[in-house]
Amino acid sequence: MLIIGLRGRPKGSREISLKALPLGSTAAPEPGLTYIKAPTPTPGPTDVLIKVWRTGICGTDLHIEAWDDWARGAVSTTPVVVGHEFSGEIVAVGSAVTDLSPGQFVSGEGHLVCGQCRNCRAGNRHLCQRTKGIGVQIDGCFADHLVLPATNVWVHKQPIDPDVAAIFDPFGNAVHTALAFPCLGEDVLVSGAGPIGIMAALVAKHAGARHVAITDLSPERLALAERLGVSKAIDVRTTSLAQAQQELEMSEGFDVGLEMSGAGSALRAMIDNMRHGGRIAMLGIPAEEISLDWSTVVFRMLTIKGIYGREIFETWYAMAVLLQSGLDISGIITDRFPADEWEAAFQTARAGAAGKVVLDWT
């Protein structure tokens, strides 16, 4: 099996190591990934074995490749197979699995929950405080094969492009954020025109928003957002949100804000341009502490809601229905690479000008 894994100390019998470090090396984790051969994993009684067809590169993967402060705090065991966005075919099921079978085309929920905490037992699995993520704490999908608990598998029952199926994970983040508040007839502001931000804008538009404006500093990503149908793409270095409101013939501010950037300046500008009673769904993760004028939040009676991951599996149902009803997100995928060209793919993703970057494992 070919895998892309984090450099560092091998675990078990799996051969995951830096090219210069043989099996058994005691080297500490360090920046960089390696592409090597390893044994195909074996599913347990409640697991399935999936032949990976496509994978998407996420910002999380870039953090782990760089082995930055976030990665050092999040990755508990190394080496680890990275990646959590995928599509593929079930090739084997565990002895206790009765509702899935080889040959089914699937994606999967990358958050593995404990099943025992208050939220899990109440059916709110997305709120589990003991969540572990594939490709971070558990071996992920940048490999020929992936083992996943059967309860985390999503079967695609309608025909779907494997590339699009591979990005259901980030698409779910976009859907969860965009549908946190009703969008019908509303004016929506999205800060951050990365792939998830653009997909959230498309979801809001499809859900009936009147205007959907999106902000960013990347001319390439703003141009992509315009091509895919947002009402207005705003480079905040040259156009203020107040100017954008005038051009859209708005008078009282945005009704719904979708904060996808994690930038303090973007959040502050969003708050300043919300109507009284406006609502903000916040998915972007700040790299540092953000200071806010909370009196504006109070006097304008704003709501700010944190969003993480997807509702399991309600968001997945919403994703499938949105695509069946005509939403097209295929244009967000701008670059495709064979898996053995993963270094070029990571470089493209890291440059920040592309949409979604997909690796082909077939």
N, C-alpha and C positions, 0 to 999 in steps of 0.2 A: 504494500500500500504506500502511496506517495502522500506525504503530509507536509504542511508548513507549520512549524512550531517555534516557540520562543527558545532562544539559546539558554542553556543552563544545565543543571544536574539532571540526568535521566532518571526516570522512575520505573520500577518494575523491569520487565524485559523489553519494553518498547525502545526502539533505537531512535531517540530524539537528541540530536547533538549538533553543535556547530561543526562545520566541515573540518576544522582543525582540531576538534576535540572528539576523541573516540568514545565509544560506549563505556560508561563507568567513570567518566571525567567528573571531578569534583568542583569544576569551575562555577563561580557564582553567576547568577543571571546577569545579563548585560544587554545593551541595545542590539537590535537586529534579530532577524528570523533566519531559519534554515529550512531547506527543501530536501527531504530525504525519504528513504524507503523504510517502512516499518510493518510489522505484522498487522493483518486485518483484525479489528477488535471483535470480540464475541459478545452477542447480546445476552443479558440475563433473562430470567423467566418472564419479567414484565416489560422487557425492552423490545425494540425493533432495530434491525440493521438496515441502514439506508445507503444505497449507492448514490453518491453526490453527483449531480449534473451541473449545477451552477452555484456560485456563491457571490455575495455582494461584499464589498469592502466598506467597513464602517469606521467612523472616527475612533471608536474604541480600539479597533485593530491598529490604527496609526499610533495611538497612545502606547499600546503594548510594544509595538515595534521600536518605538523611541525609548521605551523603558523609563518613562518620566515619573514624576512624583505620584501622579494618580495611579499609574500601572503598578508601581512598587507597593502601593497601599491596597490595591484591589486584587492582584494576583497572589493567591495564597501558596501555590505549589508550582514549581518549575522543574523541568520544562513542561509546557502545556501547548496543545494544538489550538491555535487561535481560530477565530471566525465563528459567527453565530447567525449569519443570514444565508439561507440555502434553499434549494429545491432539489428533489431527487426521487428515486424509486425505491420502495421497500423491496428488499431481496431476501429477508429472513425475519421471522418473528419468534419471540420467546415462547416457552411452553405454556405460559399462563395467559397469553394474548389471544383473545377470541374474536375481537371486532376489527382487526386489521389483517391484511394478507399480502403476500408478495405480489408485485406488479402494480400496486397502487402508487399514483404520483402524489407526492406530499411536500409540504414545508413543515416547519415546526416552531413551536413556542420555545424560545431560548432561555426562559426563566424557569428554573426548577424550584418548586416551593416545598415547604416542609409537610403540608397536609394536616398539621396538628395544632397550629396556633389558632387563636380566636378568629382571625380573619379568614384563614383557610377553611375552618370548620363552618364559618358563616357563608361560604361560597364566594368570598372576596379574595381570591387567590392572588390577584395583582397587588394586594396590600400586605402580603406576607413579609414579615421583617427578617426572615431567615432565608430569603431567596438567594439561590446560587445561579450563576450564568454560565452557559456553555461558551467555550472560547475564552473564559476569564478564570473562573475557579474550577471548571471541569473541561476536559478535552472537547474541542469544538469541531467545526465543519470544514475547515480548510484541509481536506483529506479526501481520498477516494471513497472512504466509507465512514459513516457516523453511527454511533449507537445512541439512541434517544429513548427515554421512557415512553411507552405507548400512550400515556395520558397527555403527552406534550405534542403529539403528532396531529397535523391538520391535513386532511385528505382533500385534494382539489377535485370536486365532483363535476365541475364544468371545464371545458377545454380552456387552457391558459398557456401563454408563452412561458417557457421555463425561466427565461430571464426575469419576467415580471414576478413569477412565483417566488423567485429567489430573494426578492426585496419585500416580501410581505412583512418581515419584522420591522424595518423602518417605515414602511407604509402604514403599519399599525400604530406606530408612534404618532404619525401625522394625523391619522383618523381619530385616535384617542384625544389628541389636542384640539383638532378642529371641531369636533362634535361635543366638546366639554360644555359648550353653551349653544343655544339655538342660533343659527345663522340666517334663517329665512328672512329676507328683506333687510338685513342688517349691513352696515358698513364695517368691513373687517380689515384690521391692520396686522400684517405679519412682519416681524423683525427677524431677518436672517434668511437669505435666499439660497441656503444649502439645499441638498436634495429633499430633506424632510420638510423644510420650510416651504419649498415650492409645492411639494405634494399636499401639504396642509392647505395652502392657498387654493389648489385645484379642488380639494374636497369641499372647502367652504363655498367656492363658486358653484360647485355641483349641488350643494345643499341649499342653494337659493339666495346666497348673499347678493346684495345689490352691487356694491363695489368691494373689490379685494385688492388692497395695495400691499406691496412688499418692499422692504428696504434691505440694502446691503452696500458693501464697498467694492464688490467684484463686478466689473462691467460685463464679464462673460456670463456670470450667473444671473445678473439682472436681465441680460438679453435673452437667456434661456427662459426665464420666467415670463417675459413678454411673449415669446414665441408660443409658449404653452397656454397663454390666455388670461393672465392676471389683468386686472383693470389698469394698474399703474405700477411700474417698477421704478423705485426711487433710490438714486444715489444720494445719500444724506450729506455728502460733502458738497454737493452743488444745489440741492433742492431741500428745503425744510418741509416738515410734515404740515405746517400751516399753509405753505404754498400748495402742497399736494391736495389739501382739503379744498382750497379755492378752485383748483383746476378740476376737481371732481364734483364741484358745486355742492359741497357739504358745508353745513353751518354750525353744527353743535359738537363735533368730534366723532371719533370712531366708537361704535357700539361694542365691538368685540376685538380684543387684542390677543394675538398668538405670539408669544415671545419664544423664539427658537434659537437665538444667538448666544445667550449667556453673557452678553455685553452690558455692563452697567449703563453706559450712555444710551443704548437702545431701549432698555427698560425705562429709564427716566424720561426719554422722549416720548415713549408710548404712554406713560402715565399722564404726561402733560397734554396729550392730545386725545384723551378719552372723554366722551361725554359724561355728564353726571349719571351715576348708576351703571357705568360701563363695567365690563367683565374681562379679565385677563387670564388666559390659561398659559402657564409658564412651563415649557419643556427644556429650554436652554439651561445648561449647567454653568454657573459662573466660575471662572478660574480663580477669582479672588472675591473678597467681601465687597458687596455693593451698598453704597450709602444712598438713601432715598429721603425725599421730603415727605414724611408720612402724613403731614397735615393735608397734603393734596389728596392722598388716598382717603383720609377721613372726611374732609369737607366735600369731596366729590362722590363719596359713598361707593368707592370702587371695590370690586371683588377680585382677589388674586388667588388663583388655584394652582397648586403644583401638580404636574403630570409626570408620571414615570412609566415607561413601557406601555403595555397594552392591557386592557381588561381581558382576563382569560375566562372564556373565549368569546365574550360578547363582541369585542372589537374585531375579532376574526370573522364573525358572521357579518358584521357591518362592511368589512373590506370586500368580502365575496359579493355581497349585494350591490355595493357601489359599482364594482366592475361589471356585474351583470346588467346594471341599469344604464351603462354607457360611459362611465368615467374611464378615461384613457390616461394611464400614467406611464405608458411605455416610453414617452419622449424624455422622461427624466433620466433614462439610461443613455449616457453619451459615449461610453467607452467600454469595449469588450476585449478581453485578453485570454489566450489559453493559460491554464494554470501554471505551466512552467515558465511563463513570462511574468510571474507575480511581482518581480522587482520593478518592472516598468509600470505595472498596474498600480502598485503602491506609490510610486513617484507621481503618477498622474493624479491619484486621489489626494496626495499630500499638497500638490500645487494649488489646490483650492479654486481652480477655474472650471473643473468638470462638474457634470451632474453625478449620477450614480455610476460606479465602475464595477463591472461584473467579470468574474473569472469563470472560464469554461473548463470543467473537469472531465469532459467526455472525450 
